[in-house]
Amino acid sequence: MTDSTSPAPARTEKMRADRQADSAHRRQRIITARSGRHPTSLQADHLLAAHERGACLNALVRQLQKRLSELLDEETWQQMRTIDKRKLMYQR
């Protein structure tokens, strides 16, 4: 009598080995693609990402300022901005 489960582990092992080989091949392609990029291109990518982060932070600051001005009355808000401008002048 033969064991009916013996082909299944062999099949499973073959599938696992194929997946590992595929993953290794994909990793190698990524490494090759990354190492083949010109440093200027990488620098441009970093600059673009920094610019996008700056734009997001700027939008967030504006949103927070708007919310704060809505919570405070306009006169108090203007006084705070005047104080901040004076602080900046003295820091220079």
Secondary structure, 3 states (H helix, E strand, C coil): CCCCCCHHHHHHHHHHHHHHHHHHHHHHHHHHHHHHCCHHHHHHHHHHHHHHHHHHHHHHHHHHHHHHHHHCCHHHHHHHHHHHHHHHHHHC
